[in-house]
């Protein structure tokens, strides 16, 4: 099952970055040996630096938040 979403935690800015991959991006990701290599190609588009992030990929996305107003 291919990932549809990438969630990045950017520890240099304190941001949580959520990306829903486009069909073109999903297709392009298959041309790389590792997903890290693919993510490096979209750093500028989504304004992050992979070396400053931890990430996970998921097929379906859901979110929970506590004590945020």
Steps between C-alpha positions, in 0.01 A plus 500: 500500500655828389504795740263784416614737773828613651511651847823680587612636836743781429710541814678811370175701476273305735251442219286201419474474122224286346517422127242316289704369209369568150454222246809628315705495821385147583599385153837679521577347841501154343807594293721537810670228700399659830223735604764730653644555153156595369429735791823686428354592158197676654679694776481832313139453394381441857764718672672256734848354537496124535814503714308707758197269508368169617221363288248224463288392209143375526237369261207662682516814710325582824585747770425552869585804709462560870477826696527726191256787465 
